[in-house]
C-alpha cells in the first residue's frame, strides 16, 4: 500500500503543474539509493555527506536558483515537493533544507553583483549555503532582541556576538548572519537597525568558533561565537538596518517548506503503520482489523491530507506574490501536529517493535517532533493568528 499525495486542488483557484509528478518520481528514485539502513548508520551525529552530494549533483538543492545563474528556476511549490518526497521516502531533509529557504533573502534583496558572484557557485555545488545565524541564547524567538553587533570598520564591518541553534554551520561555506548595526535603544521601531550579511566562513579564521550541540536527533546543529569578525561592505545584503524585514520574506518560505517535510513524514508514518498493521498477525488476525489500530492511522491520514491542502495553498499564494503569512504559519502548525499524530499512531501500531532501531519508526519519531517547536514554536504561531488574524490583544 502506498499513501499517495493530493495531485490537484480544485476550488482554490490553482492546479498543480504537470512537472510536480515528474519531480516526485525523480526524487523518490534518488532516495531509493539511501534506505533506512543508510540513515541509521549516520546516528548519532554523522552528517549525510553522500546524500547531500547526490541531491546537489542532480540539481535539487539549486531548485530555487534562477536558470541564468545555473539553477533549475523552480517555484516554491516544486521545492516543497522535493523536501516532502525526501521525508516520505524515510530520509531527513533537515540536513540540507536551509539552502532552499535561505536563498530567498539573497534572491529578493541581494544586489546583482552578489547574485552573480555567489549563485552560480552555489548552484554548481562548489559552495554550500546552509548556515542561518539568527537565534541567540538571550533572545530566543524575540529576534529583535539580538545582541550580536556589526560596527563600521574601514572597508566594511566588524561583527561580535553569539549565535545558537545554527544548524549545519560545520558543513557550510557561507552563512546568512543577522546582526544589529544600530542598538535597539537608538531606533524608534525595534525591528529597525538590524542588518543581514552573507559571510564567507572560509575566510573567517579564528574569528568564528563553532561548537556542536548534541541533540535528540541527528541534526548537526551548533553554537557559534563571533569575535571581531571582519566582513567587507559588499557582504551586506540590501540596505543597512532593514535586515529584519528581509528575513521575514524567507520565514514564510521556511514555514511552507517545513510544513512540506511534515506532510512527507506523515505520509511515511501512515504508510509504514498501515503496512505493518496489515502484515502483523496476533490472535489469528491482522492487527489492522482492530479498530483501535486502524482508526488512529485513518484519522492521521485525514489530518495529513488537510494540512497538505493548506501547505499547497500557502505555496501557491507565495508564488503569486500574495501576502501569505497567516497561511504559511497555519500550514506549519497543522502539518507539524498532523505528522506528530501520525507518528504516535504508527508507533502504537508497531508496539514494542516501534522502539527497535531497525524499523526506523523511533528515528523518524524523534525527527518529526522537532517541528512543533522549530523553526518557530506552535504557540507563537497561535499568538500570531490570535493577534493578526483574529484581532485579539497581543498576548506576549
C-alpha positions in Angstrom: 0.0 0.0 0.0 1.3 3.5 -0.9 -0.2 6.7 0.5 -0.5 9.0 -2.5 -0.4 12.7 -2.1 -3.1 15.0 -3.4 -2.5 15.8 -7.0 -5.0 18.6 -7.6 -6.8 21.1 -5.5 -9.9 22.3 -7.3 -11.7 25.3 -5.7 -8.6 27.1 -4.6 -8.0 28.7 -7.9 -4.9 26.7 -8.8 -3.9 23.3 -10.2 -0.6 21.6 -9.6 1.8 21.9 -12.6 2.5 18.7 -14.5 6.1 18.9 -13.5 5.2 18.1 -9.9 4.6 14.4 -10.7 7.9 14.2 -12.5 9.7 15.8 -9.6 8.1 13.4 -7.1 9.2 10.4 -9.2 12.8 11.6 -9.7 13.4 12.5 -6.1 11.8 9.2 -4.9 14.1 7.3 -7.3 17.2 9.1 -5.9 16.1 8.5 -2.3 15.8 4.7 -3.0 19.6 4.7 -3.0 19.6 5.9 0.6 17.4 3.4 2.5 16.7 3.3 6.2 20.0 1.5 6.8 21.9 4.5 5.4 20.2 6.9 7.8 20.5 4.6 10.8 24.3 4.3 10.0 24.6 8.1 10.5 23.4 8.0 14.1 24.2 9.7 16.4 25.8 12.7 14.6 27.4 11.9 11.3 26.4 14.3 8.5 24.8 12.7 5.4 27.6 13.9 3.0 26.8 11.3 0.4 23.1 12.1 0.3 23.6 15.9 0.1 26.2 15.4 -2.6 23.7 13.3 -4.6 21.0 16.0 -4.2 23.5 18.6 -5.3 24.6 16.6 -8.3 21.1 16.2 -9.5 20.4 19.9 -9.1 17.7 19.6 -6.4 19.4 22.0 -3.9 19.6 24.6 -6.7 15.8 24.3 -7.3 15.0 27.9 -6.5 18.1 29.5 -8.1 17.1 31.1 -11.5 18.3 29.4 -14.6 20.5 32.4 -15.6 22.7 31.5 -12.5 22.8 27.8 -13.2 19.8 26.7 -11.1 16.6 25.0 -12.0 14.4 28.1 -11.7 11.6 26.3 -10.0 8.9 27.8 -7.7 8.4 27.3 -4.0 5.7 24.6 -4.6 8.2 22.5 -6.5 10.9 23.0 -3.9 8.4 21.9 -1.2 7.6 18.7 -3.1 11.3 17.9 -3.2 11.6 18.1 0.6 8.3 16.3 1.0 9.4 13.3 -1.0 12.7 13.0 0.9 10.7 12.8 4.2 8.1 10.4 2.7 10.9 8.2 1.5 12.2 7.8 5.1 15.1 10.4 4.8 15.7 13.6 6.7 15.7 16.8 4.6 16.7 18.8 7.7 20.3 18.0 6.6 20.0 20.4 3.7 16.7 22.3 3.6 18.2 25.6 4.7 19.8 26.1 1.3 16.3 26.5 -0.1 14.8 28.9 2.3 17.9 31.0 2.9 18.1 31.5 -0.8 15.1 33.8 -0.8 16.9 36.6 1.1 19.7 36.7 -1.4 17.4 36.3 -4.4 14.9 39.0 -3.4 17.2 41.6 -1.7 20.8 40.9 -2.9 22.5 43.1 -5.4 23.1 41.9 -9.0 26.8 41.7 -8.1 26.1 39.5 -5.1 23.9 37.2 -7.1 26.3 36.9 -10.0 29.2 36.2 -7.6 27.5 33.6 -5.3 24.6 31.9 -7.0 26.4 30.1 -9.8 28.9 28.7 -7.3 26.1 27.5 -5.1 24.1 26.1 -8.0 27.2 24.1 -9.2 27.8 22.7 -5.7 31.1 24.4 -5.3 29.8 26.4 -2.3 27.4 25.4 0.3 24.9 27.9 1.8 23.4 26.0 4.8 24.1 28.1 7.9 21.5 30.7 9.1 22.8 32.7 12.0 19.8 34.3 13.6 18.9 32.8 17.1 20.8 33.9 20.2 20.8 32.5 23.7 19.5 35.7 25.2 16.9 36.4 22.6 15.3 33.1 21.6 12.2 33.7 19.5 12.4 37.5 20.1 14.7 38.2 17.1 14.6 42.0 17.7 16.4 41.5 21.0 19.6 40.0 19.4 22.8 41.4 20.8 25.3 40.5 18.1 26.7 43.8 16.8 28.1 44.8 13.5 30.2 48.0 13.8 31.5 50.1 10.9 35.1 49.4 10.1 37.4 50.5 7.2 36.0 48.8 4.1 33.2 47.0 5.9 32.1 45.9 9.4 33.4 44.1 12.4 31.0 41.7 14.0 31.0 40.2 17.5 28.4 38.2 19.3 27.0 34.7 19.8 24.5 32.5 17.9 22.8 29.3 18.9 20.9 26.6 17.0 22.8 27.5 13.9 22.4 24.2 12.1 24.9 22.8 9.5 27.5 25.5 10.3 30.2 22.9 10.2 29.1 21.9 6.7 28.6 25.3 5.2 30.9 27.7 3.3 28.6 30.6 3.6 26.4 31.9 6.4 23.5 34.3 6.3 24.1 36.3 9.5 21.8 38.7 11.3 23.3 41.4 13.5 22.4 44.8 14.9 24.0 47.8 13.1 22.2 50.2 15.4 21.5 49.5 19.1 17.8 48.8 19.9 17.8 51.7 22.3 18.6 54.1 19.4 15.8 53.1 17.0 12.1 54.1 17.0 10.9 50.6 15.9 12.6 47.6 17.5 12.6 45.9 14.1 14.9 48.7 12.7 18.6 48.7 13.0 19.1 45.0 12.1 21.1 44.1 9.1 21.8 40.9 7.3 25.2 39.8 5.9 26.4 37.0 3.7 29.5 35.7 5.4 32.2 33.7 3.7 33.0 31.3 6.5 36.1 30.0 4.8 37.8 33.4 5.4 36.7 33.8 9.0 39.7 32.1 10.6 39.7 32.2 14.4 37.0 34.9 14.5 34.4 32.1 14.3 34.3 29.3 17.0 31.8 26.6 16.2 30.7 24.2 18.9 28.4 21.2 18.1 25.3 20.7 20.2 24.3 17.1 20.8 20.5 16.8 20.4 17.6 14.3 20.5 18.0 13.7 16.8 20.9 13.8 14.2 20.5 17.5 13.2 24.1 18.8 13.0 23.2 22.0 15.0 25.8 24.3 16.6 26.6 27.2 18.8 28.8 29.9 17.2 31.0 32.5 19.0 31.9 35.5 16.8 34.9 37.6 17.9 35.8 40.7 15.9 34.8 39.1 12.6 35.6 41.4 9.7 33.3 41.3 6.7 33.6 43.6 3.6 31.0 46.1 2.8 29.8 44.0 -0.1 28.7 41.3 2.4 25.8 43.5 3.4 22.6 42.4 1.7 20.2 45.2 0.8 20.1 48.4 2.9 21.7 48.7 6.3 19.1 48.4 9.1 16.4 46.7 7.1 17.6 43.1 7.6 14.7 42.1 9.8 12.1 42.7 7.1 14.3 40.9 4.6 14.4 37.7 6.5 10.6 37.8 7.1 10.2 37.1 3.4 12.3 34.0 3.9 10.5 33.0 7.0 7.2 32.5 5.1 9.0 30.3 2.7 10.7 28.5 5.5 7.4 27.7 7.2 5.9 26.3 4.0 8.9 24.1 3.3 8.9 22.8 6.9 5.2 22.0 6.5 6.0 20.0 3.4 8.6 18.0 5.3 6.0 17.2 8.0 3.5 16.2 5.3 6.1 13.8 4.0 6.8 12.5 7.5 3.1 12.0 8.0 2.8 10.0 4.7 5.7 7.8 5.8 4.2 7.1 9.2 0.8 6.3 7.8 2.1 4.1 5.1 4.6 2.3 7.4 2.0 1.8 10.1 -0.7 0.6 7.7 1.6 -1.8 6.1 2.7 -3.3 9.4 -0.8 -3.4 10.7 -1.8 -5.4 7.6 1.1 -7.9 7.8 1.3 -8.4 11.6 -0.9 -11.2 12.9 -1.9 -11.6 16.5 -4.8 -13.9 17.7 -5.1 -15.3 14.2 -5.9 -12.0 12.5 -4.0 -8.9 11.2 -3.9 -6.3 13.9 -5.1 -3.7 11.4 -8.5 -5.4 11.5 -8.9 -4.0 15.0 -10.4 -0.5 15.0 -8.1 0.5 17.9 -5.2 0.2 15.5 -7.0 1.1 12.2 -8.8 4.2 13.3 -5.8 6.3 14.6 -4.0 5.7 11.3 -7.0 6.6 9.3 -7.5 9.8 11.4 -3.9 10.7 11.0 -4.2 10.2 7.2 -7.1 12.7 7.2 -5.1 15.2 9.2 -2.2 14.9 6.9 -4.3 15.5 3.8 -5.9 18.6 5.4 -2.5 20.0 6.3 -1.3 19.3 2.8 -4.1 21.4 1.3 -3.1 24.4 3.5 0.6 23.8 2.5 -0.2 23.9 -1.2 -2.5 27.0 -0.8 0.3 28.8 1.0 2.9 27.9 -1.6 0.6 29.0 -4.4 0.0 32.3 -2.7 3.7 32.8 -2.1 4.4 32.2 -5.8 1.7 34.6 -6.8 3.2 37.3 -4.6 0.1 37.3 -2.4 0.6 38.1 1.3 0.6 34.6 3.0 2.0 35.0 6.5 -1.2 33.5 8.0 -1.4 30.6 5.5 2.3 29.8 5.9 2.1 29.8 9.6 -1.1 27.7 9.6 0.5 25.2 7.2 3.4 24.7 9.5 1.1 24.4 12.6 -1.3 21.9 11.0 1.4 19.8 9.3 3.7 19.6 12.4 0.7 18.5 14.6 -0.6 16.1 11.9 2.9 14.4 11.5 3.1 14.0 15.3 -0.3 12.5 15.3 0.8 10.1 12.6 4.0 9.3 14.4 2.1 8.2 17.5 -0.4 6.1 15.6 2.5 4.4 13.7 4.4 3.8 16.9 1.3 2.4 18.7 0.6 0.1 15.7 4.2 -1.3 16.0 4.0 -1.8 19.7 7.4 -2.8 21.1 8.9 -3.1 17.7 8.4 0.6 17.1 11.2 1.2 19.6 13.6 -1.1 17.7 16.1 0.8 15.5 15.8 -1.5 12.5 12.2 -0.4 11.9 13.1 3.3 11.6 10.0 4.4 13.4 11.8 5.6 16.5 14.2 7.6 14.4 11.5 9.3 12.4 9.5 9.8 15.6 12.4 11.9 17.0 12.9 13.8 13.8 9.3 14.9 13.3 8.9 16.0 16.9 11.3 18.9 16.3 8.9 20.8 14.0 6.4 21.7 16.7 9.0 24.0 18.2 11.2 24.8 15.3 11.7 27.0 13.3 9.0 28.7 15.3 7.0 27.4 18.3 3.5 26.5 17.5 2.5 28.6 20.5 3.9 31.6 18.7 2.0 30.7 15.6 -1.2 30.7 17.6 -0.2 34.0 19.1 0.3 35.4 15.6 -3.1 34.1 14.4 -4.9 35.4 17.5 -3.5 38.9 17.2 -3.0 39.5 13.5 -5.8 37.3 12.0 -8.5 37.3 14.7 -7.8 40.8 16.0 -7.4 39.9 19.7 -5.0 41.7 22.1 -1.3 41.0 21.9 -0.6 38.0 24.2 3.2 38.5 24.7 
